[in-house]
Amino acid sequence: MLKKIFLLGCFYFLFASCSNEDTNYINLESAKDGGSVTAPVQFDLTQVPFPKLSDYHFFVGALKNQSPAYAVLPYQPASALFSDYAHKKRFVWLPKNTKATYNGDDNVLEFPVGAVLIKTFYYDNVQPDNTTKIIETRLLIRKGDGWHLYDYIWNAEQTEAVLDSSGNGYFIPITWIENGSSKSTTYKIPSQTECVTCHKININQTANGEKETPIGPKPQNLNTLYNYGTTTKNQLEKWKQMGYINNTLPALSSIYSTVDWRDTSKPLALRARSYLDINCAHCHRVGGHCDYVPQRFDFSNTNNYTLGICLTPLFQVPDHPYVINAGNADQSELVYRMDTNEGSEMMPIIGRTLIHEEGVQLIKDWINSLTTTCP
């Protein structure tokens, strides 16, 4: 009798519990839109990249719904990189019995071989029919020799995304409604070269030192609450619960964390620094694409001069004597480059075609609040 009860208990646990780490890699949800229960996410790393996004089985049901299979974990950095107002859905998947390692608050987690970071770009309120349109899904896959970048382009029917095997990228005209206003652009799906430009780091300033790396999944960016549908939980706690981070992660209260730059309840300086970190620091860092210029926009930088305050820019713009002209946003090179679409002058140099008006205003407000007097 006891044996029968035990077996029934095990049966119930397998099909009713989604929180136990031992049930990782088994999707316990019936697929939406009439689909069936999906097999575990698994694939031969030597066969990557697959020709279609659906080949990975990261999602259940209709692919456009982006409903993650179990153990494909959604996440959201505190502040997001601006990409012409595109919305983004992000997910992480790790092979069974592997974990990421903490490597400092402002360093990307050290992910194991086989890890996949998934990011889908889409727009809501797309005209003329006021629909949602998914444009691309980017995969960062950690192989034995480092990270590899693959881009999957969605078809017009929104039923599948196909690998950009050419690596040349595409241009997609799009018009949508943003906060009640109509906006239009020709969205640029990046080429492989452009992807590498942003994701490259050179740790020893040699050709052999170049490698690709993720940008967003740093402890400082994940130490925030996230609504997982049935519960709201700190993301780093959730990653630990899922077995996605090992015991190197320090106490969450000790992590110096970024904030959502849109949250006006947070201090202006923290909001501005968080915005600069996610939008600028990955290039303006040691080993980054813009290593050759002296400013460093990482959130952990406490040196105001290298941050850009009263720093003479390497490529000076007339009437803008400093990168950040404290108290004078209109004569700060940083604002000038953010507030232009001129290809030879704009920052970031790739990744946008539009001016991020709200971001520009945030940085203006912050610079005008600074009390330092530049010479």
C-alpha positions as CSV (number, residue, x, y, z in Angstrom):
1,M,0.0,0.0,0.0
2,L,2.8,2.4,0.9
3,K,4.6,1.6,-2.3
4,K,1.4,2.4,-4.3
5,I,1.0,5.7,-2.5
6,F,4.7,6.5,-3.2
7,L,4.3,5.8,-6.9
8,L,1.2,7.8,-7.2
9,G,2.9,10.7,-5.4
10,C,5.8,10.5,-7.8
11,F,3.5,10.5,-10.8
12,Y,1.6,13.5,-9.5
13,F,4.8,15.4,-8.7
14,L,6.2,14.9,-12.2
15,F,3.1,16.3,-13.9
16,A,2.1,18.9,-11.4
17,S,5.3,20.5,-10.2
18,C,7.2,23.0,-12.4
19,S,9.3,24.5,-9.6
20,N,11.6,21.6,-8.8
21,E,14.9,21.8,-10.6
22,D,14.9,18.1,-11.3
23,T,12.0,18.7,-13.7
24,N,14.2,21.0,-15.8
25,Y,14.1,20.5,-19.5
26,I,10.6,18.9,-19.4
27,N,7.9,21.2,-20.6
28,L,4.9,20.6,-18.3
29,E,2.5,23.0,-20.1
30,S,0.4,22.0,-23.0
31,A,1.3,24.0,-26.0
32,K,-1.0,26.8,-26.9
33,D,-3.1,26.9,-30.1
34,G,-3.8,23.2,-29.9
35,G,-0.3,22.0,-29.7
36,S,1.0,19.0,-27.7
37,V,3.4,18.8,-24.8
38,T,6.9,19.7,-26.1
39,A,10.0,17.5,-25.7
40,P,12.9,18.8,-23.7
41,V,15.1,21.5,-25.3
42,Q,18.2,19.8,-26.5
43,F,20.4,19.9,-29.6
44,D,23.8,18.9,-30.9
45,L,26.0,22.0,-30.5
46,T,28.1,20.9,-33.4
47,Q,25.1,21.2,-35.7
48,V,24.3,24.8,-34.8
49,P,23.2,27.0,-36.4
50,F,19.9,25.4,-37.5
51,P,18.2,26.8,-40.5
52,K,15.0,27.7,-38.7
53,L,14.3,29.2,-35.2
54,S,11.6,26.5,-34.6
55,D,14.3,23.8,-34.9
56,Y,15.6,24.7,-31.5
57,H,12.3,24.0,-29.7
58,F,12.8,27.0,-27.4
59,F,9.1,27.8,-27.6
60,V,5.8,25.9,-27.3
61,G,2.7,26.6,-29.4
62,A,2.6,29.1,-32.2
63,L,6.2,30.5,-32.6
64,K,5.0,34.1,-32.7
65,N,3.6,33.8,-29.2
66,Q,7.1,33.4,-27.8
67,S,5.8,31.1,-25.0
68,P,9.0,29.6,-23.6
69,A,9.4,25.9,-23.0
70,Y,10.2,25.0,-19.4
71,A,13.7,26.0,-18.5
72,V,13.8,28.6,-21.2
73,L,13.8,31.5,-18.8
74,P,12.6,35.0,-19.6
75,Y,14.6,37.9,-18.3
76,Q,14.8,41.7,-18.5
77,P,17.7,44.0,-17.7
78,A,16.8,47.0,-15.5
79,S,17.4,49.4,-18.4
80,A,17.2,48.3,-22.0
81,L,19.4,49.3,-25.0
82,F,17.5,51.7,-27.3
83,S,16.9,50.1,-30.8
84,D,14.6,52.5,-32.7
85,Y,11.9,52.0,-30.1
86,A,11.7,48.2,-30.9
87,H,10.3,46.1,-28.0
88,K,12.4,43.0,-27.0
89,K,11.7,39.7,-25.4
90,R,14.7,38.0,-23.9
91,F,15.3,34.4,-22.8
92,V,18.2,32.3,-21.5
93,W,18.7,28.5,-21.7
94,L,21.5,26.5,-20.2
95,P,22.2,22.8,-20.8
96,K,21.3,20.4,-18.0
97,N,23.6,20.3,-15.0
98,T,25.5,23.5,-16.1
99,K,25.6,26.8,-14.3
100,A,26.8,30.4,-14.9
101,T,29.4,31.9,-12.6
102,Y,29.5,35.4,-11.0
103,N,32.4,37.5,-12.3
104,G,31.7,40.9,-10.7
105,D,28.7,43.2,-10.6
106,D,29.4,44.9,-13.9
107,N,30.8,41.9,-15.8
108,V,28.6,39.5,-17.9
109,L,28.0,36.3,-16.1
110,E,30.5,33.6,-17.1
111,F,28.2,31.2,-19.0
112,P,28.9,27.5,-19.6
113,V,29.4,26.0,-23.1
114,G,26.0,25.3,-24.6
115,A,24.3,28.4,-23.1
116,V,21.9,30.3,-25.4
117,L,20.7,33.9,-25.1
118,I,17.7,34.6,-27.1
119,K,16.4,38.1,-28.0
120,T,13.4,38.9,-30.2
121,F,12.8,42.3,-31.6
122,Y,9.2,43.4,-32.4
123,Y,6.8,46.4,-32.7
124,D,3.3,46.9,-31.5
125,N,0.6,49.0,-33.1
126,V,2.2,48.5,-36.6
127,Q,0.3,50.4,-39.3
128,P,-2.0,50.2,-41.2
129,D,-3.7,47.4,-39.3
130,N,-2.5,48.2,-35.8
131,T,-0.9,44.8,-35.4
132,T,2.2,43.3,-33.7
133,K,5.1,42.6,-36.1
134,I,8.2,40.5,-35.1
135,I,11.2,41.4,-37.1
136,E,14.2,39.3,-35.9
137,T,15.4,36.9,-33.2
138,R,19.0,37.0,-32.4
139,L,20.8,34.0,-30.7
140,L,24.1,34.2,-28.9
141,I,25.3,30.6,-28.4
142,R,28.3,29.7,-26.3
143,K,30.5,27.1,-28.0
144,G,33.8,25.7,-26.9
145,D,35.7,28.5,-28.7
146,G,33.5,31.3,-27.4
147,W,30.2,33.0,-28.3
148,H,28.7,32.8,-31.8
149,L,26.1,35.2,-33.1
150,Y,23.2,34.1,-35.3
151,D,20.2,36.1,-36.6
152,Y,16.8,34.7,-37.6
153,I,14.6,36.9,-39.8
154,W,10.8,36.5,-39.4
155,N,8.5,35.9,-42.4
156,A,5.6,38.1,-43.3
157,E,3.1,35.5,-42.0
158,Q,4.8,35.5,-38.6
159,T,5.0,31.8,-38.5
160,E,8.7,31.2,-38.8
161,A,12.1,32.9,-38.6
162,V,14.9,31.8,-41.0
163,L,18.7,32.1,-40.5
164,D,20.3,35.0,-42.2
165,S,22.9,32.8,-43.8
166,S,24.3,35.7,-45.9
167,G,25.3,37.7,-42.8
168,N,24.6,40.9,-44.7
169,G,21.5,42.0,-42.8
170,Y,18.3,43.5,-44.1
171,F,16.3,46.7,-44.2
172,I,12.6,46.6,-43.1
173,P,10.4,49.7,-43.6
174,I,8.0,50.0,-40.7
175,T,5.4,52.6,-39.4
176,W,3.9,52.3,-36.0
177,I,2.2,54.3,-33.2
178,E,4.4,55.1,-30.2
179,N,2.8,56.9,-27.2
180,G,0.0,58.2,-29.5
181,S,2.4,59.5,-32.2
182,S,3.1,58.0,-35.6
183,K,6.7,57.0,-36.2
184,S,8.4,55.5,-39.2
185,T,11.8,54.1,-40.0
186,T,13.7,51.6,-42.1
187,Y,14.6,49.1,-39.4
188,K,18.1,47.7,-39.9
189,I,18.7,44.1,-39.2
190,P,22.4,44.2,-38.5
191,S,25.0,42.4,-40.6
192,Q,27.4,40.0,-39.0
193,T,30.1,42.6,-39.0
194,E,27.8,45.1,-37.2
195,C,26.9,42.5,-34.6
196,V,30.5,41.9,-33.9
197,T,31.2,45.6,-33.6
198,C,29.0,45.9,-30.6
199,H,29.7,42.5,-29.0
200,K,33.4,42.4,-29.5
201,I,35.9,42.8,-26.7
202,N,39.7,42.7,-27.0
203,I,41.1,41.7,-23.6
204,N,44.8,42.0,-24.5
205,Q,44.8,44.3,-27.5
206,T,45.9,41.7,-30.0
207,A,44.1,39.8,-32.7
208,N,44.2,36.7,-30.6
209,G,42.5,38.6,-27.8
210,E,39.4,39.5,-29.7
211,K,36.2,37.6,-28.7
212,E,32.5,38.1,-28.8
213,T,30.5,38.6,-25.6
214,P,27.0,39.3,-24.5
215,I,26.1,42.8,-23.2
216,G,23.1,42.8,-20.9
217,P,23.1,39.8,-18.5
218,K,25.2,41.3,-15.8
219,P,24.3,40.9,-12.1
220,Q,24.0,44.7,-11.8
221,N,21.3,44.6,-14.5
222,L,19.4,41.5,-13.2
223,N,19.1,42.4,-9.6
224,T,15.5,43.5,-10.1
225,L,12.0,42.1,-9.8
226,Y,10.4,40.3,-12.8
227,N,6.8,39.2,-13.3
228,Y,6.9,35.5,-14.3
229,G,3.2,35.3,-14.8
230,T,2.3,33.4,-11.7
231,T,4.8,35.1,-9.4
232,T,7.0,38.1,-9.2
233,K,10.5,37.4,-8.1
234,N,14.0,38.9,-8.1
235,Q,15.6,37.7,-11.3
236,L,18.9,36.6,-9.7
237,E,17.0,34.6,-7.1
238,K,15.0,33.0,-9.9
239,W,18.1,32.1,-11.8
240,K,19.5,30.4,-8.6
241,Q,16.3,28.6,-8.1
242,M,16.5,27.3,-11.6
243,G,20.0,26.2,-11.1
244,Y,21.3,28.7,-13.6
245,I,23.9,30.4,-11.3
246,N,26.3,28.6,-8.9
247,N,27.2,29.6,-5.4
248,T,29.7,32.3,-6.4
249,L,26.8,34.8,-6.5
250,P,27.2,37.2,-3.5
251,A,24.3,38.5,-1.3
252,L,22.0,40.5,-3.6
253,S,22.1,43.5,-1.2
254,S,25.8,43.8,-1.9
255,I,25.4,44.1,-5.7
256,Y,25.7,47.7,-6.9
257,S,22.8,47.7,-9.3
258,T,21.4,49.7,-12.2
259,V,17.9,51.0,-12.3
260,D,15.2,51.4,-14.9
261,W,16.0,54.8,-16.4
262,R,12.3,55.4,-16.9
263,D,11.5,55.2,-13.2
264,T,11.2,58.8,-12.1
265,S,11.1,57.7,-8.4
266,K,14.8,56.8,-8.7
267,P,17.5,59.5,-8.4
268,L,18.2,61.3,-11.6
269,A,22.0,60.4,-11.5
270,L,21.3,56.7,-11.1
271,R,18.8,56.8,-14.0
272,A,21.3,58.6,-16.3
273,R,24.2,56.4,-15.4
274,S,22.0,53.3,-15.9
275,Y,21.0,54.6,-19.4
276,L,24.7,55.3,-20.3
277,D,25.8,51.9,-19.1
278,I,23.4,49.9,-21.2
279,N,23.6,52.1,-24.3
280,C,27.3,53.2,-24.3
281,A,29.5,51.3,-22.0
282,H,29.9,48.1,-24.1
283,C,31.8,50.1,-26.7
284,H,33.3,52.7,-24.3
285,R,35.3,50.3,-22.2
286,V,38.7,48.7,-22.1
287,G,38.9,46.4,-25.1
288,G,35.6,47.7,-26.6
289,H,35.2,49.2,-30.1
290,C,35.7,52.7,-28.8
291,D,38.5,51.9,-26.4
292,Y,40.7,54.5,-28.2
293,V,38.7,57.4,-26.7
294,P,39.2,58.2,-23.0
295,Q,35.7,58.2,-21.7
296,R,34.3,55.2,-19.8
297,F,30.5,55.0,-19.3
298,D,30.3,51.8,-17.2
299,F,28.0,52.0,-14.2
300,S,30.9,51.2,-11.8
301,N,33.1,54.0,-12.9
302,T,33.6,56.5,-10.1
303,N,36.1,58.7,-11.9
304,N,34.1,61.7,-13.1
305,Y,36.8,62.8,-15.5
306,T,36.9,59.5,-17.4
307,L,33.1,59.5,-17.2
308,G,33.4,62.6,-19.4
309,I,32.7,65.4,-17.0
310,C,35.0,68.3,-18.1
311,L,36.8,65.9,-20.4
312,T,38.0,67.3,-23.7
313,P,36.7,65.0,-26.5
314,L,39.1,63.3,-28.8
315,F,37.1,64.5,-31.8
316,Q,35.9,67.9,-30.8
317,V,32.6,69.4,-32.0
318,P,32.5,73.3,-32.4
319,D,31.0,75.0,-29.3
320,H,31.0,71.7,-27.4
321,P,34.3,71.8,-25.5
322,Y,33.7,68.9,-23.2
323,V,32.1,65.4,-23.5
324,I,30.0,66.4,-20.5
325,N,29.9,70.2,-19.9
326,A,28.6,70.1,-16.3
327,G,25.6,72.4,-16.0
328,N,25.4,73.0,-19.7
329,A,23.8,70.2,-21.7
330,D,23.5,72.2,-24.8
331,Q,27.3,72.5,-25.1
332,S,28.1,68.9,-24.2
333,E,29.4,66.6,-26.9
334,L,27.6,63.7,-25.5
335,V,24.2,65.3,-26.0
336,Y,25.2,66.5,-29.5
337,R,26.0,63.0,-30.6
338,M,22.9,61.5,-29.1
339,D,20.7,64.2,-30.7
340,T,21.8,63.8,-34.3
341,N,21.2,61.2,-37.1
342,E,24.3,62.3,-39.1
343,G,26.1,59.1,-39.7
344,S,29.6,60.5,-39.1
345,E,28.7,62.2,-35.9
346,M,25.9,60.2,-34.2
347,M,26.3,57.9,-31.2
348,P,25.8,55.0,-31.0
349,I,27.3,54.7,-34.5
350,I,25.1,51.7,-35.3
351,G,22.0,50.1,-33.9
352,R,19.6,53.1,-34.4
353,T,18.3,55.3,-37.2
354,L,16.1,57.5,-34.9
355,I,16.9,59.9,-32.1
356,H,15.8,58.6,-28.8
357,E,14.1,61.7,-27.7
358,E,13.3,60.5,-24.1
359,G,16.9,59.4,-23.6
360,V,18.3,62.7,-24.8
361,Q,16.0,64.6,-22.4
362,L,17.1,62.4,-19.5
363,I,20.8,63.0,-20.2
364,K,20.2,66.7,-20.7
365,D,18.4,66.9,-17.3
366,W,21.2,65.1,-15.6
367,I,24.0,67.2,-17.1
368,N,22.1,70.4,-16.3
369,S,21.8,69.2,-12.6
370,L,25.6,68.8,-12.2
371,T,27.2,71.5,-10.1
372,T,30.8,71.0,-11.1
373,T,32.3,74.0,-12.9
374,C,34.3,73.1,-16.0
375,P,37.3,75.4,-16.8
